[in-house]
């Protein structure tokens, strides 16, 4: 693809100085800027200044920065055209946020042919990949004459740069977004109630065997349920709910698996996930290759007639005391309220660090919207681009 001289100079400057960031022109008007998650704070700020200088030298004030990571004051100081859309690392963003980002990109790019969009990410590259892949679907709805080349460039970026960084839930949400736009996924607007979670095959997370699982369910980063702590030995019987392993010899916990899904896509009483569809577990050798997780739903809070609910084996002991700080700790509390470089956030980080190893764990167990508004009918035809944002906002703004 054609690159003018000034752009070539910018890229040569990046290559020569070995900066701690990856700046990629996905297309001539969509730019990715990626920083490693563990980059030291002062080095990050220096590199951020370099990025801002490069972008201003090439694009003047014609670039809009979409921040896909935690809010930061220093980003806004370097460029006033910043919009924050961050969500936790290694997770899929809510569907309404994906649509809002795509709408922001479309609005900015169509308002001036000189405008460019910069996708900023400090963390896992999968975040950028989710948005680029989603924008491929979104932009097809209002495709112009040059859309084929743009789509090809975005697809190449996803395949070459970020495909290996995707978590299964991120892939799932890309599939949701594309399917809802095209009409291949029909919307389920009925309320759903989660009754059981079944896991026939469980891993051994203790040195001598055994497993102490508990579950957390989140809705839009808000904790809505914490299960009891269960002691499981060598038994192969199914367990209702599981996600964390609570280490028995220390005040620590470890994420066993994580899965995100949206009940608008559920059309039935059962939803099943294999190992390859579970975040973290998909690459964990301790998790059995034939492991599955099954969710049992109904349209009401009452038990379903004619269904026999499975029970734990008698050898499984359940501790219903959820006052244990390791069990109660919520890793998403105030995520959207603080700036990463503020004094409050640094204080919170120091306090979290007093829990052994907890500050380095990705702890979302389930991100499960348990109900849906019934004000919208299922998709039947692809919606025009100028109606997509409003439609998605009305469907998902409460989740």
N, C-alpha and C positions, 0 to 999 in steps of 0.2 A: 504494500500500500504506500502511496506517495507521502513523503515527509519533507516539509520545506527545510531550508538551511538552518533557521533559528531553532527548530525543534531538534534537528540533528545535533546542534551545539549543546543544547540542554542535556540530551542523553549522553553525549560524550563526556560532559562535565560530571555526570553521575558516575559513569564507569571509571573515570580516572581517579576520583577521590575516595572510592570505596566507602560510601556512606552506609550507615546502619539502617537503611530502608530500601524498599523495592518500589521504584516508580515506573509504572507501566502505562503506556498509551494503549488502552484496550481498543479503542477506535480513535480517530482524530479528535473526538469531542468528549470522550469518556475516559477518565484517567483513574488509575488505582494507585494509592500510596499506602504501603503496608509496613508496619513496624513490628518487630518481634515482641511478644508479650512481656518477656523478662528484661527488656532493655533498660539499663540504668537511667534514672530520672533525668539527670543533667545531660547525658548524651542524647536522650530522646528530645529534650528541648532544643539543643543545638541543631540536631538534624531537622527538627520541625521548622526552625528558622530558615535553614537551607532550602527546604521544600518550598516554603512560602516565597522566598527570594526567586527561586527558579520559575515558579508559576507566574509570579508577577512580571518577570522579565519577558516571558513568552506571551502571556494572556492579559497583562495589565489587570484591570478590575473585572474581567469578564468570566471569572471562574467562581462557581458555587461549590462549597465544600460540604459534603454530607458525611457527618461523623457517625460511623457505625459502632463505635466503642463508647465507653463511659464519657460523660460530659467533662470538659476541661476548660478552665478559664483561658489558658495560654493559646488555645486554638482560636478562640474568638478575638483575642488581642491581635493576632497576626492577620486575621481576615474577618471582616465584619459579616461577610456573607456565609454564615455557618448555620446549618440546621442539624440538630441532634436527634438521632434515631437509634441510639445504642440499645443493645440487649446483651445478656450474659454470653460470655465466650462459649464456643462449642455447642450452642443451642440454636434452634430455629426461631426466627422472629414471628410475632403474631401476624396473621394474614392481613389485618387492617394496616399494620405498619409496613409490610411489604408493598401494599398498594399505595400508601402515602408516599413512600420513597420513589416509586415508579412515577407517580403523578408529579412529584417535585422535579424529577429529572426531565420529564416530558415538557412541563411548563417552562422551565429555564431554557432548555435547548431550542424550543420553538419560538421563544420570545426574541431571539437575536441569533443570526447565523454564526456570530463570532463567539457565542457563549460556550463554555465547556463545564463539565461536571467532574468534580474530584471526589472519589470514594475513599475516605480515610478510615483505616482500620489498624488498631494496635491490639494484636492478639492472633486468633486463628484465621487463616486465609479463607476458610469456609464461609465466613460472614460476607466477604466481598463476592464470593462465588454465588451465594444465594441470591443476592440483589442483581447481579449481572444476568444470571439464568432467568430470574423472574422478569427482568426488563426485556429479555428476548421475547418472552410470551406476550408481555404487555404491548410492546411496540409493533408486534405483528398485526394488532387490531387496527392500527392507523398507519399501516406501512406505506411509505413513499417509494419513489422510483429507485432510490439508492439503498433501500432497506436490506436487500439481499447481501450486499457486501458488508454492511454493518452487522447483520446477524452472524455472518460467517466469522467475522473478527471476534465477536463476543463468544461464540462457541469455541473458537480456537483458544481463547484465553482460559475458559473454564476447563477445557481438556488438558491444556499444557501446564497451567499454573495452580489450579485449585482442586481438581477432581480428587486427588489423593487426600485432601484435607476435609472433605465432607463427612459429617456424621450422618447415620441413617435418617435421623429425624429431619435434618436439613434437606436431604433429598426428598423426603416425604412431603415437606411443605412446598418445595418447588413443584412437585407433581400436583399437589392440591391446587396451587395457584394457577398453573396452566390449565388444569382440568376444569376449574370453575370459570375461567375466562372463556374457554372454548365450548363449554356446555357438556363436555364428556363426563363430568362429575355432576350428579344431581344433588341438590341441596336437601338435607333432612332438617326441617325446622321444628320437629317435635322434641319435647323435653326428654332427656335420658337420665336414668338413675343407675349409678354403678353399684352392683350388689356384691360381686366377687372378683377376685383376681387369682388365677390358678397358675402354679408353676410346678410342673411334674418333676423336672430335673434341676437340682440345685448344686451350686459349686461348693467346694471345700475351701474356706477362707482362713481357717485356723490351721496352725502347723500340724497338729495331731488330728485334723479332721473336725468337722463341725461348722456351724453357721448360726449367727445371731442377727436375723434380719429385722428391719422395720421399714415402714413405707411413709413417704410424705407425698401429698398431692397438692399441686399448686394450680391456681387459676389466675392468669395474668400476673405472675410473680407474687401473688398473694397466697400464703399458706392457708389451705382450707381443711386439711386433714392430716393427722399424724397417727399412725397405728401403734398398737402395743408392740413390745419387744418380745420376740419369740426365740426360744432355744431349740435349735434343730441339730440333731446329731447325724448319724449315718443313714437315716431313714430316707426312702425314695418316695414317700407319700407327698401329695401336693400340698402346698401352703397357699393360703389365700392371698396374702399381700407381701411384697418384698421389694426392697431396693438397696438400702444400706446394709452393711455388715458392721455391727458394733463390736469392736475388739474387746475381748473379755479381760485381758491383762492390763489394759491402759485406757485412759479417757480419750479414745480415738474412734473414729468411724471411717469407713471406706465405701465409696460408691460401687455397687455391684453392677447396676445397669441403670439406664435412664431411657425413657421413651416419651416422645411428644406426639400427640395426635389431636385431631379436632372432631368432635362428635357430629358436626354437620355432614361428615362423610360416612357416618355409620348408618347402615341400612339393615338392621337385624339385631339379634340379641347377643351376638358373640363377635369379638374382635380378637384376632390371633396374630402374634408376632413371633418369628423365629429369631435365632441368635444373630443372624446377619442384619436384622432390622432393629436391633437394640443398640443404643449408643453405649460406647465404652466396652460392653460385653462382646461386641462383634469382633474385637481383636484381642480378647482376654482368653488365654489358653486354659485358665482355671474354670471357665464357664463351659459346660458340656456342649459339644457341637449339635446335639439333638435337642437342646433346651428350647422351651417355648414359654411364652407368657400369654395367657388368655384372659380377656375381660368379659364379664357377664353383665349385660344391661337389661333394663326394662323401661317402659314408658311411664311407670309410676313407682312410688316408694314401697308398695306392697310386694311381698314375695310373689314370684310368678307361679301361677297354678300349674300343677302337673310336673314341676321341676324339682328334682331332689338335689338339695345343696350339699356339696361335699364338705366333710369336716376333717379337721386335723387328726392325725393318728394320736392315740393315747400317750405315746412316748414324747410328744411335743409339748413343751411347757411354754405358757404364754404369761409374760409379766405385763400386767395392765397399768403399771405405774409409769406414766410418761413424764415424770418430773426430772428424770436424768438429763442434765444439761447437754450431754452429747446428743441425745435424742431430740431435745427441744430446740437446739440451735437452728436458726433460720438464716441461710446464707444469702437470701435475696432481700432482707429487710433494708428498706430505704435505698434500694439500688438506683431508682430514678430521681432521688431527691438531692443527692450530693454530687459535687464535681470531684473527679479523681485527684486533682491537684489542689484541693482546698484543705485547710487545716482540719476541718471536721472529718473529712474522709481519711486523712492520715492518722488521726487519733483513733478512728474506728478500726483502721487496719492494724494499728498496734494492739488494740484490745483483742481483736480476733486472733492475732498471732499468739496470744497466751494459751489458746487451745492447741495442744500438740497436733501439728500437721493439718489441722482443719482448714487453715487459710489457703492451702494449696489444692483443696479438693473441690471438684465441681459437683454440687450436692443436690441438684434438682432431681427428684425421684420421678415424678410424673407431672406433666403439665397438661391437665385434662379438663377442658371446659365441659361441665356436666350438664349444661342446658343450652338451648338455643332460642332466640326470639322467633315467633311464628308470623311476623309481619310481612315476610317476603316469600314469594313462591319459588320453587326450584328453577334453575336455569333451563331454558329450552332452546334459546338461540344465543350465539355470541353477542355480548353487549357492546355498543359503540364505545370507543375509547373515552369520550367526554362524559360518559355515564358510569364508568367503571369505579372511579374513586367514591362517588356518592353511594353506589350500590354496596361496595365492600364495607364502607363505613357504617351503613345502616345494619349490615349483617353481623359485623364483628366488633363494633366499637365498645361493646360491654365486656369483651373477653380479654 
